[in-house]
């Protein structure tokens, strides 16, 4: 009975952690898969239609820059449903929250962006805010065109930044996860905005291959071995 009791206590302590670890690994794998699909679709589209900054020249009447981006990328993706610009069935009606519990808008509350549901249940919102692709961030100078807003679980929960909701930049040279090192100056990095609100975690997940920022202690390891946390959000 004593042995069984000890086993029960150990199981109670370890099984929840194992379940969370398994769930996190599955989410990491799905984020990486989505990123690979986006990168592949973008590469195929530019091979057929030319550089992205030429896609938005002389658009037909009624076709927005957002729709042109979506049309050319989804041609090379496995789409199960088009949710139009209303987003019903792709993204949740209720607002998202960040890792600190603050409210974030859902793409459904925005205007004109086309939204699609992939065959694996991932929802994507296609957004262009610079048709000349001349925005800059970090090392990407004069080449950012817009964003892709992705929910790897679609309308299912938890509808939280850094857990199932991630963002990617669309640039002339490709697709980049928000928070990736290339998008920041030398004094900042992908962890700075991830371990707080969770808004820039796509870069961390892709480049570090984990979701350490979701641990109870909210800590992770930087490439140089230093500890990253909410209180110390920058790899030194």
N, C-alpha and C positions, 0 to 999 in steps of 0.2 A: 504493500500500500504506500509506503514511504517513497519507493522508487517510482511508482505510478504518479504520485503526487508531484515529484520533482520533474518528471517528464511533462506533466500537464502544465506546470509553471513555465518551463522552458519553451514549450510550444506556444503558450499564450503570449510570450514575449517576442518570439521570433517570427511566427507566422504572419502577423500584420506587416512587419517590415519586409518579409519576403514577398508578400502580395503587392505592396507598394513598389518594391524594386522591379518586380516583373511587369507591373503596369507601366512604370516609367520607361522601361526598356522597349515595350511595345510602342509607346508614344514616340520615343526617339526614332525607332525604325520607321514609323509612319511619316514623321516630319522629313526624314532623310529621303524617303521614297517620293513624297510630294515634291521636294526640291529637285530631285533627279528628273521627275516627269516635267516639271516646269522648265528646267534647263534644256531638256531634250526637245520639248515643243517649241521653245524660243529658237533654238538652233535650227530646227527644221524650217520654221517659218521664215527666218532670215535667209536661209539658203534658197528658198523658193521666191520670196517677195523682195529680197534686198534688205538693206539697213533699215532698222526700225524708224529712224528719223525721216525716212521717205514714205512711211506708211500713211502719214496724216496729211499729205499734200493733195489738194483738190478732192476732198472727200465728197461722195455723192450726197445729195440733199437728204437729210434725215438720218444720216449715219454719223454718230459722234466719235470722237477719238477713243473713248472707252470701248465702244462697240467694235471699232476697227481692230483694236488690240485683242479683244476677246475672240472675234471671228478668226483672226489669223493664228492665234495660239490653240484654240479649241479644235481647229481642223486636224491637229495632230495629237489630240487627247481623247481618252475614252469618257465621253459625256453620257450621263444617264438622264439628265434633266436640265432644261433651261428654265430658270426662275425669273427671267426678264429683269426689269429694273426694280421690281417690287421686292424680290428676294424671298417671297413666301415659299417655304419648303426647302430652302437652301440654308438660310441663316435664321437664328431664333428671333422671335418678335421682341422678347425682353432684352434689356441692356446686358452687356458683358460687365464683368468686374475685373479689377486688377488684383495682384497678389496681396495688396494692402486693404482690399475690400472696397475701394472706391469705384464708382460707376463709370463705365465707358460706353460710348454709343455703339449700337449695332449697325452694320452696313445698311440694314433695311431702312434706317432713318435718313439715309443720304439720298441723293438724286442722280438719276440717269445711268449709274453704273450697272452694266449687265452682270448677272450672277448665275453661276452654273454649279451643278452637282456632278461630281465624278462618279464613276462606277463603284469606287471603293467607299463612297459616302463622304468624301471631302468636298467642302463648299469653297468656291473661289469667287471673289469680287475683283473685277478688272477696272483699274483706275489710272487715267493719264492726267497729269496736271501741268505738263510741259510738252507740247507737241513738237517743239524743236529739240527736245532732249538736251537741254543746256543747263540743267540744274547741277549743282555740285555738292558733294559731301565727302569729307575725308580725302582719300586718294582718287576718288572718282570725280574728276573735274570736267564740267561742261558735257556731261553725258547721261544724266539721270532723267528719265521720262515720266515715271509714275510708280505706282505701287500695286501689289497683289495682296489682298487680304484673305487669309486662309483659315478655315475652321476644319481641323482634321476629323471632327465628329459631326459636322453638319449641325442640324438643329438639336442634337442631343447635348446633354450637359458635359462638363461643368460650366461651359461658356465663360472661361476665364483666361485672361492673358497669360501666356507662358505655360498653360496646361493643354488647351486645345486650340487656342487662337494665336496665330503667328502672322508676321508681315514680311514681305519680300520687296526689294526695290527692282524696278525694271530700268535697265540702262542700255546704252548702245552696245556695250560689250557683253551683256548677259544679264542673268538674274542673280541678285545678291540677297542673302538673308539679312533682315534688319538686325543691326548689332554686330555684324561681322567686322573683324579688325580693319579690313580695307576701307570701311566706311567711317573710320574715326581717325583723329589726329594721333600723333605719337604719345600725347599726354593722356589719352583716353583709350578705352577698349570696349570689347563686347560685353564685359561683365558690369560695366558702370551703370547701365540702365536696366539690367535684367534682374539683379538680385534685390532691387527695390520693388518696382511696380510689376515687373514681368513683361513690360512692353517691348523690350529689345532682345528677347530670349531666343529668337530663331537662329541668330548667329552663334550663340553659345551652344545650342543643341547640335547644330551642324558641325561646328569646329571642335567641340569638346566631347560630343557623343554621350552626354548625360543630362539629367535634370537635377543636379545637386542643389539648385536653388529652391527646390521644393521640399528639401529635407526639413525636419523639425528645427534644426539649428540654423537653417538657411545659409549653409556654408558650402564652398566648393574649392577645388584646387586650380590655381592658375597654371599656365604652361611652365612657369619657372618654379613651381612648387609652393609658392606662397598661398596663404589662405584668403579666399575672397568671401565677403559676407555683406550683409546689409549695411553694417557699420564701417566696413572697409571695402567699398565697391570697385576699387581700381587695382588691377594687377601692377605691382611695382616692378 
